């Protein structure tokens, strides 16, 4: 069991989140290659809905981030079917990364760190650590948005390309870029940044002081009401 945890250090929620991101893209890649763009987009819609159902069954709830991402995927997939243009599916990734980067930035300005709010019950780091972590991901999301646009524009979905002797269309080039490059690099980046964040881990004394401060602030707010 310890060996399994060492090689696959993800809990149930993290595993479901990984599969819900990875599964629909792989399905889109396979179905698009076999049956064309329209069938591929329908498969993306179907597997996205299936992933949300699996989350609900396994986790007994729908994580907010996954719900938002799934909802946006369904909307832009619907636009692609309506306009007969897969560009909307690709553009969704650019807009999502860019908007999320802005969202994280606004949170920093307002001193409402999204990652701290989301993960503070699991991970205990100082405010400085959470802020550094968030800034690094703002940079990552902006980079991913720019890279996504470069691939989308550089490999138009309606054109065919020869990749090392294998002929495929631009949409599959984009999917391969997402699955084979973006997802592994994002995972490695998150792992490295999480390891670096360890030096900002709070001591038990700091954790108790923060909980006490939070309770005091909550009590003061209730008294003011």
ROMI-870520 format. One record per atom (N, C-alpha, C, O, CB): y, x, z. Coordinates in steps of 0.1 Angstrom, whole numbers, plus 2048, in hexadecimal, padded with zeros to 3 digits. Atoms other than C-alpha are relative to their C-alpha. Glycine has a CB too. Example, Ala and Ser with C-alpha at 12.3 -4.5 7.8 and 13.67 -1.06 7.14 Angstrom:
REM residues 2
7F4809800 7D387B84E 80C809800 80C813807 8007F680C 7F57F7800 7F5889847 80B7F8808 8167FD809 8058047F2 
END
This chain:
REM residues 225
7F4808800 800800800 80D809800 8168067F9 8007F780C 7F47F77FF 81881C809 8028077F2 80E8097EE 7FE80B80B 7FF7F980D 81082D7E7 8077F67F6 80F7FA7EE 7F38047FB 7FB80A809 81880C7D5 80F7FE803 8177FD7F9 7F97F3802 7F18017FC 83A8097E8 80780C7FB 81380A7F6 8017FE80F 7F97F4804 84282D7DF 8037FF7F1 80D8037EC 7F880C804 7FF80080E 83C8277BA 8077F47FB 80D7F47F0 7F38017F9 7F980C804 84A8047B8 8087FA80C 8037F1813 7F67F57FB 7F88037F3 8658017D4 8097F47FF 8147F5803 80880C804 7F880C802 8717DE7CB 7F97F5808 7ED7F3808 8017FD7F1 80580B7FA 86E7BF7E0 7FE7F47F6 8017F67EA 8097FC80C 80380C809 86579C7D2 80C7FC7F8 80C7FA7EC 7FB7F4808 7F4804807 8897937CA 80480A7F6 8088067EB 80B7FE80B 7FC7F680A 8917B47B9 7F68007F4 7FA8017E9 80080E806 80A80180B 8707B17A5 8037F57F7 8027F67EA 7F2800805 7FD80C808 87878E799 80D8027F8 80E7FE7ED 8017F3809 7F37FE807 89C798790 7FD80A7F4 8038077E9 80A80680A 8027F680B 88F7B677B 7F87F97F5 7FC7FB7E9 7F780C806 80880780A 8757A0769 8097F57F9 8077F37ED 7F47FA806 7F880A806 88F785763 80A8057F6 80E7FF7ED 8077F780B 7F77F9809 8A679E752 7F88067F4 7FC8057E9 80880B807 8087F980A 88B7B173F 7F87F67F7 7F77F97EB 7F6809807 809809807 874794735 8067F97F4 8017FA7E9 7FB7F6809 7FA80780B 88C77F720 80480A7F4 8038067E8 80C7F9804 7FC7F780A 89879E70D 7F38057F8 7F48067EB 80780D806 80C7FC807 8747AA705 7FB7F47F7 7F77F67EC 7F580480A 80480C808 86C7866F9 8087FF7F4 8037FC7E9 8007F4809 7F680180C 88B7856E3 7FC80B7F6 7FC8087EA 80E802805 8037F5809 8817A76D4 7F37FC7F8 7F37FE7EC 7FD80D808 80C803807 85D79C6CC 8017F47F7 7FD7F57EB 7F57FE80B 7FF80C808 8647796C0 80A8027F4 8077FD7E9 8057F4809 7F77FE80B 8827846AB 7F98087F5 7FB8067E9 80C808805 8077F780A 86C79F69A 7F57F87F8 7F37FA7ED 7FA80B807 80B807806 850786693 8057F37F8 8007F07EE 7F67FC80A 7FC80D805 86276568C 80E7FE7FC 8127F37F7 7FC7F680A 7F2801805 88776C686 8097FD80C 8057FB817 8017F57F6 7F58017F6 8A8768699 8007F3807 8017F3814 80D8027F9 7FF80D7F9 8A87436A0 7F57FE80A 7F77FA816 7FF7F57F6 80B8017F6 8857446B0 80280A80B 7FF806817 7F38037F9 7FE7F67F6 88F7636C3 80A7FB80B 8087FD816 80680D7FA 7F68057F7 8AD7526D2 7FA7F4809 7FD7F3815 80D7FB7F9 80680B7F8 8997336DC 7F680680A 7F5801815 7F77F77F6 8097F97F6 88074B6ED 80880580B 804805817 7F880B7F9 7F77FB7F5 89D75A700 8047F5809 8057F7815 80D8077FA 7FD80B7F8 8A873870C 7F47FC809 7F67F9815 8057F47F7 80C8057F8 88572E716 7FC80A80B 7F9805816 7F47FF7F7 8047F77F5 87D74E729 80B80280B 808804816 7FE80E7FA 7F58007F5 89F74D73B 7FE7F5809 7FF7F6815 80E8007F9 80280C7F8 89872A747 7F3802808 7F37FF814 7FE7F37F7 80D7FD7F8 874735751 80380A80B 7FE808816 7F68067F6 7FD7F67F6 882753764 8077F980C 8057FD817 80980B7FA 7F98077F5 89973C778 7F77F7808 7F87F6814 80C7F77FA 80A8087F9 87C725780 7F7809809 7F4805814 7F77F87F6 8087F67F9 86774378B 80880480D 802805818 7FC80C7F8 7F87FC7F4 88474E7A2 8007F580A 7FE7F8816 80E8037FB 7FF80B7F7 88672C7B1 7F37FE808 7F27FB814 8037F37F9 80E8027FA 86072A7B7 7FD80C80A 7F980A815 7F58007F6 8037F47F9 85D74E7C4 80980280C 805805817 80080D7F8 7F67FD7F6 87D7527D8 8057F4808 80C7F5812 80C8077F9 7FC80D7FA 88272D7E1 80F7FE7FF 8157F5806 7FC80080F 7F2801802 8A67317D5 8048077F3 7FB80E7ED 80880680C 7FC7FA80C 8BA73C7B7 80C80A804 817805808 8057F67F5 7F67F67FD 8CE75D7BE 80D7FD7F7 80B7FA7EB 7FC80E7FE 7F3803807 8F37577B4 8028087F4 8058037E9 80C801809 7FE7F780C 8F477579D 7F77FD7F5 7FB7FC7E9 7FE80F805 80980480A 8D576B78B 8037F37FA 8017F17EE 7F1800806 7FC80E805 8E1747788 80B8017F6 80B7FB7EC 8037F780B 7F47FE808 902752779 7FC8077F3 7FF8027E8 80B808807 8057F980C 8F176B761 7F87F77F7 7F97F77EB 7F880D804 809809808 8D7751756 8087F57F9 8067F27EE 7F67FA809 7F880B806 8F1736751 8088057F4 8097FF7EA 80A7FB80A 7F87FA80B 90774D73B 7F78037F4 7FB8017E9 80780D805 8097FE80B 8E8757727 7FD7F47F8 7FC7F47EC 7F3807806 80380D807 8E0733720 80B7FB7F8 8097F67ED 7FC7F680B 7F4804807 90372B716 8028087F3 8048027E8 80D801809 7FD7F880C 9077486FE 7F47FF7F6 7F68007EA 80280E804 80C802809 8E37436F0 8027F27F8 7FF7F27ED 7F37FF808 7FD80C807 8ED71F6E9 80B8017F5 80A7FB7EA 8057F580A 7F67FD80A 90C72B6D7 7FA8077F4 7FE8047E8 80C809806 8067F980B 8F77426C2 7F87F77F7 7F87F87EB 7F780B805 80880A808 8E07256B8 8097F77F8 8077F47ED 7F77F8809 7F7809806 8FD70F6B0 8078067F4 8097FF7EA 80B7FB80A 7F87FA80A 91072869B 7F68087F6 7FB80E7EC 80A80A806 8097F8808 8F073968D 80480F800 8038157F6 7FE7FA7F2 7FB7F27FF 8FE75A699 7FC80680D 802803817 8108007FE 8047FA7F3 8EC7706B3 80B809806 80980E811 7F48097FD 7F57F87FA 90D7826B8 8047FC80E 808804816 80C8007F7 7FC8067F3 91476B6D5 7F780580B 7FB808816 7FF7F1800 80A7FB7F5 8F47776E8 80480E803 80481280F 7F27FF7FA 7FD7F27FE 8FF79B6E3 80E801807 810809810 8018077F3 7F27FF7FB 9247946EB 8007FC80F 808800817 8097F77F9 8018047F2 91978370C 7FF80C809 80580C814 7F47F7802 8027F47F8 90E7A5719 80D808802 81080C80D 7F58097FA 7F37F97FF 9307B5711 8097F980A 80F7FF813 8068017F3 7F78087F8 943799721 7FC80080F 804801818 8017F17FB 8058007F2 92D797740 80380D807 80780D812 7F17FD800 7FE7F37FA 92F7BC747 80F803803 81380780D 7FB80C7F7 7F17FE7FF 9557BD741 8067F780B 80D7FC814 8077FE7F3 7FB80A7F6 95C79E756 7FB80480E 802803818 7FB7F27FD 8057FC7F3 9457AA772 80780C806 80A80D812 7F1802800 7F97F57FC 9577CB773 80E7FC806 812801810 80280A7F4 7F38057FC 9787B9776 7FF7F980E 8077FA817 8077F77F6 8028087F4 96A7A2791 7FE80A80C 803808817 7F37F87FE 8027F67F6 95E7C17A5 80E806804 810809810 7F680A7FC 7F37F97FE 9817D17A1 8097F7808 8107FC811 8068037F3 7F780A7F9 9937B17AD 7FB80080F 8037FF818 7FF7F27FA 8068007F3 97B7B17CB 80580C809 80880A814 7F17FF800 7FB7F47F9 9857D47D4 80F7FF804 81380280F 7FE80D7F8 7F28027FE 9AA7CC7D1 8027F680C 80B7F8815 8087FB7F4 7FE80B7F5 9A67AD7E8 7F880480C 7F87FC816 7FB7F37FB 8097FC7F4 98F7C1800 7F57F6803 7F17F480E 80980280C 80B809800 9737A97F8 7F58067F8 7F28027ED 8037F17FC 80A7F9808 9577C17ED 7F47F87FD 7ED7F3807 7FD80D807 80B809804 93D7AD7DA 7F3806804 7EB7FE80A 8007FE7F1 80C7FA7FD 9217C67DF 7FD7FF810 7F27FD814 7FF80E7FB 8018007F1 9287C8805 7FC7F2804 7F47F080D 80D805806 80280E7FD 9297A2807 7F17FC7FD 7EB7F4805 80A7F77F9 80D804805 90879F7F4 7F5807807 7EB80180A 7FF8027F1 80C7F87FB 8F37BB803 80280580F 7FA80C814 7FE80B7F8 7FD7FA7F3 9037C2826 7F57FC80A 7F4803814 80D7FB805 80B8037F6 8E67B0838 7F48097FE 7EB80A807 7FC7F17FE 80C7F7803 8CD7C8827 80480E802 7FC816807 7FB7FD7F2 7FC7F2800 8E17E8824 80D801809 8167F8808 8038057F2 7F57FF7F7 8FA7F483E 80780D7FD 803818801 7FB80080F 7F87F5804 91580B830 80E7FE805 8127F3807 7FF8037F1 7F28017FC 939813839 8077FA7F4 8037F97E9 80680E803 7F880680A 955802826 80380A7F5 8038077E9 80D7FB806 7FD7F680A 95D823815 7F48017F6 7F68037EA 80380D807 80C7FF808 939825809 7FE7F57F6 7FB7F77EA 7F3801809 80180B809 9388027FB 80B8007F5 8087FD7E9 8027F3808 7F67FF80A 9598087E9 7FD80A7F6 7FF8087EA 80E803807 8047F680A 94D8287D9 7F57FB7F7 7F57FD7EB 7FC80D807 80B805808 92D8177CE 8057F57F6 8017F67EB 7F67F980A 7FA80A809 9417FA7BF 8088067F5 8068027E9 8087F6808 7F87FA80A 9598107AD 7F78077F5 7FA8067E9 80980B806 80A7FA80A 93B82379D 7FA7F67F7 7F87F87EB 7F5807808 80680B809 92D802790 80A7FA7F7 8077F47ED 7F97F6809 7F6805809 94E7F7782 8018097F4 8018047E9 80E800807 8017F680B 94D81776D 7F47FD7F7 7F57FD7EB 80080E805 80C802807 929810764 8017F37F7 7FD7F37EB 7F47FE809 80080C808 92F7EC759 80A8017F4 8087FB7EA 8057F4809 7F67FE80B 94E7F5744 7F98097F5 7FB8067E9 80D807805 8077F780A 939811733 7F57F87F9 7F47F97EC 7F980C807 80A808807 91D7F872C 8067F67F7 8007F37EC 7F77F980B 7F980A809 9357DF71D 8048077F3 8028027E8 80D7FA807 7FC7F880B 9437FA706 7F48047F7 7F48037EB 80880C804 80C7FB807 9208076FD 7FA7F47F8 7F57F57ED 7F6806809 80680C806 9147E36F6 8077FD7F3 8017F97E9 8007F480A 7F880380C 9317DD6DE 7FD80B7F5 7FD8077E9 80F800803 8037F580A 92A7FF6CC 7F37FD7F9 7F37FE7ED 80080D807 80D803806 9067F56C6 8017F37F8 7FC7F27ED 7F57FF80A 7FF80D807 90E7D16BC 8088027F3 8047FC7E9 8087F6809 7F87FE80C 9297DC6A3 7F980A7F6 7FA8087EA 80E804804 8067F5808 9167FB697 7F37FB7F9 7EF8017EF 7FE80C808 80C805806 8F67E7690 8007F17FF 7FB7EA807 7F4805809 7FE80E802 8FF7C5683 7F27F97FF 7E97FE7F9 8077FD7F3 80D8067FF 8E27AC68A 7FA7FC7F3 7EE7FC7F2 8027F4809 80680580D 8DF7A0666 7FC80C7F7 7F68097EC 80B7F87F9 8037F4809 8DA7C4658 7F2806805 7EF804811 80B80A801 80C7F97FD 8B97D7657 80280F802 80B8147FB 7F57FD7F5 7FE7F27FE 8B67FA664 7F2807801 7E8801804 80780280D 80C7F87FF 89C816662 80180980B 80981380B 7FE8077F2 8007F87F4 895825684 7F3808800 7E9803804 8027F880C 80C7F7800 87D843681 7F57FA7F8 7E97FA7FC 7FC80280E 80B805809 86A832665 7FD7F1803 7F57EB7FC 7F4808801 80380E7FC 86A80F676 80C7F87FC 8177FA801 7FD7FF80F 7F5808805 87F7F5664 8017F3809 7F77EC80C 7FD7FB7F2 7FD80C7F8 88F7DA67A 80E7FC7FE 8168037F7 7FD80380F 7F3805802 8AE7C567C 80980580C 80480A816 8007F17FF 7F67FB7F6 8CE7CC690 7FE7F980E 801800818 80E7FD7FB 8028077F3 8C57B26AB 7F5807808 7F7809814 7FC7F27FD 80B7F87F8 8A57C56B4 80480E804 80081380E 7F38017F7 7FA7F37FC 8B87E66B4 8077FE80D 806806816 8098057F5 7F88037F4 8CF7D66CE 7F77FD80C 7FA802817 8097F47FD 8098037F6 8B27C96E2 7F980C805 7F880F811 7F57F57FC 8067F37FC 8A17EB6E2 80A808808 80680F811 7FB8077F3 7F67F87F9 8C17FB6ED 8017FA80E 802802818 80E7FE7F9 7FF8067F3 8C37E270A 7F4804809 7F5808814 8017F17FF 80D7FE7F8 89E7E6715 7FD80E802 7F981280D 7F57F97F8 8057F2800 89780A70D 80A80A806 80781580A 7FB8057F3 7F57F67FC 8B981A716 8087FB80C 809801816 8098037F4 7F78057F6 8D080472A 7F97FD80D 7FE801818 8077F37FB 8078047F4 8B77F6743 7FB80C808 7FD80C814 7F57F67FD 8057F47F8 8A681774D 80C808805 80B80C811 7F88097F7 7F47F87FB 8C882974F 8077F980B 80C800814 8098037F4 7F98077F5 8D780E764 7F880180D 7FD802818 8017F17FC 8087FF7F5 8B980F77B 80180E807 80280F813 7F17FD7FD 7FF7F27FB 8BB83577E 80E802807 80F808811 7FF80A7F5 7F27FF7FA 8E1833784 8017F980E 8077FE817 80A7F97F6 7FF8087F3 8DD81879F 7F880880B 7FC809816 7FA7F27FF 8087F87F6 8C282E7B0 80880C805 80880E811 7F28047FA 7F97F47FD 8D784D7AF 80C7FD809 80F803813 8058087F4 7F48047F9 8F683B7BC 7FC7FB80E 8037FD818 8087F57F9 8058057F3 8E282A7D8 7FC80C809 7FF80C815 7F37F77FE 8047F47F8 8D484C7E3 80D807805 80E80B810 7F880A7F7 7F37FA7FB 8F885A7E4 8077F880A 80E7FD813 8098027F4 7F98097F6 90383C7F8 7FA80280E 8007FE818 7FE7F27FC 8077FE7F3 8EB847814 80980780A 808805816 7F38077FF 7F87F87F7 90585F822 80B7F7806 8127FC810 80780B7F8 7F68097FA 91B841829 7F97F5809 7FF7EB80D 8087F97F5 8088097F8 8FF82F83D 8067FF80E 80A809814 7F1804801 7FA8027F2 90C82085E 7F680380A 7EA800809 8057F2801 8087FE7F4 8FE82B87F 7FE7F3807 8057EA805 80680B809 80280C7F8 8EF811896 80D7FC808 8107F0809 7F480180A 7F48037F9 90F8148AB 80A7FA7F7 8117F07FC 80580C807 7F6806809 92580D88D 7FC7F27FC 8057EA7FA 8018097F4 80480E804 9107EF883 8037F680B 8087EB808 7F18007FD 7FD8097F5 9137E08A6 80F7FE801 8137F2804 7FB80680D 7F18017FF 9397E78A6 8057F67F5 80E7EE7F7 80780D7FF 7FC80880B 93C7D6884 7FD7F1802 8057E8800 7FA8047F3 80480E7FC 9287B788F 8097FA80A 80D7EF80A 7F2800804 7F88047F5 93D7B58AE 80E7FC7FB 8147F27FE 80180A80B 7F3803806 95D7B789A 8007F47F8 80A7EC7F8 80580C7F7 80180C808 95179D882 8007F3808 8067E9805 7F48007F7 80080C7F8 94978589E 80D7FD807 8117F1808 7F580280B 7F28027FA 96B78B8AE 8097F97F6 8117F07FA 80580D805 7F880680B 97C78388D 7FD7F27FE 8067EA7FC 7FF8097F3 80480E803 968764888 8047F780B 8097EC809 7F07FF7FF 7FC8087F5 96F7588AB 80F7FD800 8147F2803 7FD80780D 7F2801801 99475E8A6 8047F67F6 80E7EE7F8 80780D7FD 7FD80980B 99474A886 7FD7F2805 8057E8802 7F88037F3 80480D7FB 98272D896 80A7FB80B 80E7EF80C 7F2800806 7F68037F5 99B72E8B4 80D7FB7F9 8147F27FE 80280B809 7F3803807 9B872D89B 7FF7F27FA 80A7EB7F9 80380A7F6 80180E806 9AA70D88B 8027F580B 8017E9807 7F27FF7FA 
END
